[in-house]
Amino acid sequence: MDELQMLAGFRSKFRVDELLVAHNEAWSWSVRPGQVTLGAGILSLNRHAARFAEVTAAEMAALAEIVGSLEHALRSAFDYQAINYLMLMMVDHQVHFHVIPRYEGRRSFAGVEWVDRGWPAFPVLAEVQHADRSELPDLLRQHLLAALPPAGAPPADR
């Protein structure tokens, strides 16, 4: 399988284009189809790279930019206590992070209760919450889009 096919397979598996919240020239942030905590996402490089060492300096600068936007949106939307950025790449050999907001207490969204079952230790990645509610990823996407900082806002306002 060539690099374009691997990237396309990754983006399809995680529904990156369908669940996209924000992107820049190098990175895309999308809602994770399987929600392990409220607002869990995928932060992925827009080109194929199998190793983190392949990420360029310009792409690293763009990573800092999009992380500021996603943290602002997640804090505004759900008031997380911490965020775990997990770069596992054991199954999907594409540079990406699983973005896992962490919560000390319960949260409510879309009429359902969300609990961070791993708090304050490691997130419970094998347990997808509310998997029977297929509309939730898109509802989360819409909610997070509304919580993004205004375009061009200085970093202090994010």
C-alpha positions as CSV (number, residue, x, y, z in Angstrom):
1,M,0.0,0.0,0.0
2,D,1.4,3.4,-0.9
3,E,1.5,6.5,1.3
4,L,-1.5,8.1,-0.2
5,Q,-3.6,5.0,0.3
6,M,-2.4,4.7,3.9
7,L,-3.3,8.3,4.6
8,A,-6.7,7.9,2.9
9,G,-7.4,4.7,5.0
10,F,-6.5,6.5,8.2
11,R,-8.7,9.5,7.4
12,S,-11.6,7.2,6.5
13,K,-11.2,5.0,9.6
14,F,-11.4,8.1,11.9
15,R,-13.9,10.0,9.7
16,V,-11.5,13.0,9.8
17,D,-13.2,14.9,7.0
18,E,-16.7,14.2,8.2
19,L,-16.0,15.1,11.9
20,L,-13.5,17.9,11.3
21,V,-13.5,20.7,13.8
22,A,-10.4,22.7,12.8
23,H,-7.4,22.5,10.5
24,N,-4.5,24.4,9.3
25,E,-1.9,23.8,6.6
26,A,-0.3,20.8,8.5
27,W,-2.8,19.4,11.0
28,S,-6.5,18.4,11.3
29,W,-8.5,18.1,14.6
30,S,-11.6,16.0,14.4
31,V,-14.0,14.4,16.8
32,R,-13.0,10.9,17.7
33,P,-15.8,8.6,16.4
34,G,-15.5,6.5,19.6
35,Q,-15.8,8.8,22.6
36,V,-13.8,7.5,25.6
37,T,-14.3,10.8,27.4
38,L,-16.5,13.7,26.4
39,G,-14.9,15.6,23.5
40,A,-12.2,13.1,22.7
41,G,-10.6,13.8,19.4
42,I,-8.0,12.9,16.8
43,L,-5.2,15.4,15.9
44,S,-3.6,14.2,12.8
45,L,-0.9,15.3,10.3
46,N,-2.4,16.2,6.9
47,R,0.3,14.3,5.0
48,H,1.5,10.8,5.5
49,A,4.4,10.3,8.0
50,A,4.9,7.1,9.9
51,R,7.4,8.6,12.4
52,F,7.2,11.7,14.6
53,A,10.8,12.5,13.6
54,E,9.5,13.1,10.0
55,V,7.4,16.1,11.1
56,T,9.1,19.4,9.9
57,A,9.8,22.5,12.0
58,A,7.0,24.4,10.1
59,E,4.6,21.5,10.9
60,M,5.6,21.7,14.6
61,A,4.8,25.4,14.7
62,A,1.4,24.7,13.1
63,L,0.8,22.0,15.8
64,A,1.2,24.6,18.5
65,E,-1.3,26.9,16.7
66,I,-4.0,24.2,16.4
67,V,-3.4,22.9,20.0
68,G,-4.2,26.4,21.2
69,S,-7.5,26.4,19.3
70,L,-8.6,23.0,20.4
71,E,-7.8,23.6,24.1
72,H,-9.7,26.8,24.0
73,A,-12.7,25.1,22.4
74,L,-12.7,22.1,24.8
75,R,-12.3,24.3,27.8
76,S,-15.2,26.6,26.7
77,A,-17.4,23.7,25.8
78,F,-16.8,21.2,28.6
79,D,-14.4,22.7,31.2
80,Y,-11.9,19.8,31.3
81,Q,-9.3,19.5,34.1
82,A,-6.5,18.1,32.0
83,I,-5.9,16.8,28.5
84,N,-3.9,13.7,27.6
85,Y,-2.3,13.7,24.1
86,L,-1.6,10.1,23.3
87,M,0.6,9.2,20.3
88,L,0.3,5.4,20.2
89,M,0.7,4.6,16.5
90,M,0.7,0.8,17.1
91,V,-2.2,0.1,14.7
92,D,-2.3,3.2,12.5
93,H,1.2,4.1,11.3
94,Q,0.3,7.7,10.7
95,V,1.5,10.6,12.9
96,H,-1.5,11.5,15.1
97,F,-2.6,12.0,18.6
98,H,-5.6,10.8,20.5
99,V,-6.8,13.9,22.3
100,I,-8.4,12.8,25.6
101,P,-10.0,15.6,27.7
102,R,-10.0,14.5,31.4
103,Y,-12.7,15.2,34.0
104,E,-12.8,14.9,37.7
105,G,-16.6,15.0,37.8
106,R,-19.5,14.0,35.7
107,R,-20.6,16.0,32.6
108,S,-23.8,16.1,30.7
109,F,-24.1,16.6,27.0
110,A,-26.9,15.8,24.5
111,G,-29.1,14.4,27.3
112,V,-26.6,11.8,28.4
113,E,-24.1,11.6,31.3
114,W,-20.4,11.3,30.7
115,V,-17.9,9.9,33.3
116,D,-14.1,9.8,33.0
117,R,-13.8,6.2,34.4
118,G,-10.0,6.4,34.6
119,W,-9.8,9.7,36.5
120,P,-7.2,10.5,38.0
121,A,-5.1,7.7,36.4
122,F,-4.8,6.5,32.8
123,P,-7.8,7.0,30.5
124,V,-9.9,3.9,29.8
125,L,-9.4,3.7,26.1
126,A,-11.1,0.3,25.6
127,E,-14.5,1.7,26.8
128,V,-16.4,3.8,24.3
129,Q,-19.2,5.8,26.0
130,H,-22.7,5.9,24.4
131,A,-21.7,3.9,21.4
132,D,-25.4,3.3,20.7
133,R,-25.9,7.0,20.0
134,S,-24.6,7.4,16.4
135,E,-25.6,11.0,16.3
136,L,-23.2,12.0,19.1
137,P,-20.0,12.6,17.1
138,D,-21.7,15.1,14.8
139,L,-23.4,16.8,17.8
140,L,-20.0,17.1,19.5
141,R,-18.5,18.5,16.3
142,Q,-21.2,21.2,16.0
143,H,-20.8,22.1,19.7
144,L,-17.0,22.4,19.4
145,L,-17.2,24.4,16.2
146,A,-19.2,26.9,18.0
147,A,-16.7,27.0,20.9
148,L,-13.6,27.7,18.6
149,P,-11.8,31.0,19.3
150,P,-12.5,33.8,16.8
151,A,-10.2,33.7,13.8
152,G,-7.2,36.0,14.3
153,A,-7.7,36.3,18.0
154,P,-4.4,36.9,19.8
155,P,-3.1,33.9,21.8
156,A,-3.9,35.6,25.2
157,D,-7.6,35.6,24.2
158,R,-7.7,32.0,23.3
